[in-house]
Amino acid sequence: MSMMRRDFWMLAFLLLLPACKPRSELLTWELVEAHAHDTDCYTQGLEFHGELLFESGGQYGESKLRRVDPKTGDVLMERKLPAQIFSEGLTVVGDELWLLTWKAGKAYVFDRESFELKHTHTYEGEGWGLAWNGQELIMSNGCGTLTLRDPKDFSIKGEIKVTRDGKPQENLNELEYDDGVMHDRIYANVYQKDEIVQIDPASGEITGVIELSSLRQEFEFDDAQELNGIALHPETGNLWVTGKYWPKMFEIKLKKSR
């Protein structure tokens, strides 16, 4: 083989390398059951603890923290937040509830049972989604990088750069962590899209996409806004999803997942 032909094939091989990267998989799912959801809640965070569901609702003058009966949608307990606060992502850490704020630069820590405020931490930039992996808090701020934070003082411990088919994925919003049997995963809503992405926390690569636009056919409500809210049921492993001002919350089961 001549030097010129060898160089040509080497160049062609290098140009094809990006195309050989694994593409994110479209994950199939089935609807298990639909449950009632309060249309007064601009859902930002959703999290199971046992059989109870915790939910944060946003908007200035409407922000709230709730304990909800997932089967009926009944609000069992609620704490309204100051009018100047726009609440965001929520997660459970032991006997505490951690709640982000959008632009106030504050993370609130509440007692899980009483909703009493225990601590306040500060951070720079916006707060969107929050999850707990058992050791660190995982935070999104609308960009393509997730921040790992220390639960002691909310200081930054690391980051995960999220990519989709080799390109940065922006607008990561509500988060949920799944410490699966085979692989750990992070689920994230993509803001203003009816989809949830499945992220490998080790590499940041999006390995799967859950397309959920068909859920809108299950209800009629003109005020329903973006899909937002992911809660992993601790017993069934099913995902519970809803949206801002949605009248329904949906339990779905993934049929295929990496």
C-alpha positions in Angstrom: 0.0 0.0 0.0 1.4 3.4 -1.0 2.1 6.0 1.6 -0.7 8.2 0.1 -3.4 5.5 0.3 -2.4 4.6 3.8 -2.7 8.2 4.9 -6.1 8.5 3.2 -7.5 5.5 5.0 -6.0 6.7 8.3 -7.7 10.1 7.8 -11.0 8.4 6.9 -10.8 6.3 10.1 -10.2 9.3 12.3 -13.1 11.2 10.7 -15.4 8.3 11.4 -14.5 8.0 15.1 -17.2 10.5 16.4 -19.8 8.5 14.5 -18.7 5.4 16.4 -19.6 6.8 19.7 -22.6 5.0 21.3 -25.9 7.0 20.8 -28.5 7.4 23.5 -31.2 4.8 23.4 -34.9 5.6 23.2 -36.3 3.8 26.2 -39.7 2.1 25.9 -42.2 2.3 28.8 -45.7 1.4 29.8 -48.2 3.4 31.7 -49.0 1.5 35.0 -51.6 3.9 36.5 -52.7 7.6 36.6 -53.2 9.4 39.9 -54.7 12.7 40.8 -52.4 15.7 41.1 -53.2 19.2 42.4 -53.4 21.7 39.6 -52.4 24.5 42.0 -48.9 23.1 42.2 -46.2 24.4 39.8 -44.2 21.2 40.4 -40.4 21.7 40.9 -39.3 18.7 43.0 -40.8 15.3 43.6 -39.4 12.6 46.0 -40.6 9.4 47.7 -39.8 8.5 51.2 -41.4 5.2 52.0 -45.0 5.4 50.8 -45.2 9.2 51.2 -44.5 11.7 48.5 -42.8 15.0 49.0 -43.3 17.8 46.5 -42.1 21.4 46.1 -44.1 24.0 44.1 -42.6 27.1 42.6 -43.6 30.6 41.5 -43.3 33.8 43.5 -46.1 34.1 46.0 -47.1 30.4 45.5 -44.0 28.5 46.6 -44.6 25.6 48.9 -43.4 22.4 50.4 -45.8 19.5 50.7 -46.3 16.0 51.9 -48.7 14.2 49.6 -50.6 10.9 49.6 -49.5 9.6 46.2 -52.6 7.4 45.6 -55.1 10.1 46.1 -53.2 13.3 45.5 -54.4 14.6 48.9 -52.1 17.2 50.5 -51.3 15.8 54.0 -49.1 18.7 55.2 -48.0 22.0 53.6 -45.6 24.8 54.4 -45.9 28.0 52.4 -42.7 29.9 51.7 -42.1 33.6 51.7 -43.5 35.5 48.7 -40.0 36.6 47.6 -38.9 32.9 47.3 -39.2 30.9 44.1 -38.7 27.3 45.3 -37.1 24.7 43.0 -35.7 21.2 43.3 -36.2 19.0 46.4 -34.6 15.8 47.8 -34.7 13.7 51.0 -31.5 13.2 52.9 -32.3 11.0 56.0 -34.7 12.9 58.2 -34.2 16.1 56.3 -35.7 17.8 53.2 -33.4 19.9 51.1 -35.0 22.6 49.0 -33.3 24.8 46.4 -34.4 28.3 45.4 -34.2 29.7 41.8 -32.4 33.0 42.2 -32.2 33.7 45.9 -29.0 31.7 46.2 -30.3 29.7 49.2 -30.7 26.0 50.0 -33.1 25.4 52.8 -33.0 22.3 55.1 -36.3 21.3 56.7 -37.1 18.6 59.2 -38.8 15.8 57.2 -41.6 15.3 59.8 -42.4 18.7 61.1 -41.2 20.9 58.1 -39.4 23.0 60.7 -36.5 25.0 59.1 -33.2 23.6 60.5 -30.4 25.2 58.3 -29.9 27.5 55.4 -26.9 27.3 53.0 -25.9 29.8 50.3 -24.6 29.2 46.8 -23.9 31.3 43.7 -26.0 31.2 40.6 -29.4 29.6 40.0 -30.8 26.5 41.6 -33.0 24.1 39.5 -32.9 20.4 40.4 -31.6 18.4 43.4 -30.9 14.7 44.1 -29.1 12.6 46.7 -26.8 9.7 45.9 -26.2 8.6 49.4 -23.0 10.6 49.8 -23.4 13.9 47.9 -26.1 16.2 46.8 -26.4 16.5 43.0 -27.5 19.9 41.8 -28.5 21.3 38.4 -28.7 25.0 37.4 -30.0 24.8 33.8 -26.7 24.2 32.1 -25.0 21.0 31.0 -23.0 20.5 34.1 -24.3 18.9 37.4 -22.6 19.9 40.6 -21.7 17.6 43.4 -22.1 19.2 46.8 -21.2 18.3 50.4 -24.2 17.8 52.7 -22.4 19.3 55.6 -22.0 22.8 54.2 -23.2 22.6 50.6 -19.6 23.2 49.3 -18.7 22.0 45.8 -17.0 18.6 45.7 -17.0 17.9 42.0 -19.0 18.0 38.8 -20.5 15.9 36.1 -20.4 17.2 32.5 -23.5 15.7 30.8 -23.3 14.9 27.1 -25.8 13.5 24.6 -24.3 11.7 21.6 -21.0 13.5 22.3 -22.5 17.0 22.7 -23.3 19.0 25.9 -26.9 18.6 27.1 -28.3 21.9 28.3 -31.5 22.7 30.3 -31.2 19.8 32.8 -33.9 20.5 35.4 -35.5 18.2 38.0 -33.3 15.3 39.1 -33.7 11.8 40.5 -31.0 9.3 41.5 -31.4 5.6 41.1 -28.8 3.4 42.7 -29.7 0.4 40.5 -28.7 -3.2 41.0 -26.5 -3.2 37.9 -25.8 0.5 37.2 -26.4 3.8 39.0 -28.4 6.3 37.0 -29.4 9.9 37.2 -32.8 10.9 35.7 -33.3 14.5 34.6 -36.1 16.4 33.1 -35.1 18.5 30.1 -36.7 21.9 30.5 -39.5 22.7 28.0 -39.3 19.2 26.5 -41.6 16.2 27.3 -38.6 14.0 27.9 -36.5 12.6 30.6 -32.9 11.7 30.1 -31.0 8.8 31.8 -27.4 9.8 32.7 -24.5 7.6 33.6 -23.1 9.4 36.7 -19.6 8.0 36.1 -19.2 9.3 32.5 -21.9 12.0 32.3 -23.1 10.3 29.1 -26.8 10.2 28.4 -27.5 6.5 27.8 -31.3 6.7 27.4 -34.1 9.0 26.6 -37.7 8.6 27.8 -40.1 10.4 25.5 -43.3 11.3 27.3 -45.3 13.6 25.0 -48.1 11.0 24.7 -49.0 11.5 28.4 -50.6 14.8 27.5 -53.3 12.7 25.7 -54.3 11.4 29.1 -55.8 14.7 30.3 -57.3 18.0 29.2 -56.2 21.0 31.1 -55.4 24.3 29.4 -53.1 25.6 32.2 -50.8 22.5 32.2 -47.2 23.6 31.5 -43.9 21.8 31.3 -43.3 18.2 32.2 -41.4 18.3 35.5 -41.1 16.0 38.5 -39.5 12.6 38.8 -39.9 10.3 41.8 -38.5 6.7 41.9 -40.8 4.4 44.0 -38.6 2.6 46.5 -40.5 -0.7 46.3 -41.6 -1.1 42.6 -38.8 0.8 41.0 -41.4 2.5 38.8 -41.0 6.2 38.0 -43.8 8.7 39.0 -43.8 11.7 36.7 -46.0 14.8 36.5 -45.8 18.5 35.3 -46.3 22.0 36.4 -50.0 22.5 37.1 -50.8 19.0 35.7 -54.1 17.4 36.9 -52.5 13.9 36.8 -49.4 12.2 38.0 -48.4 9.1 36.1 -46.7 5.9 37.2 -44.6 4.4 34.4 -42.5 1.3 34.1 -39.5 1.2 31.9 -39.4 -1.8 29.6 -35.8 -1.5 28.5 -33.0 0.2 30.2 -29.2 0.0 30.1 
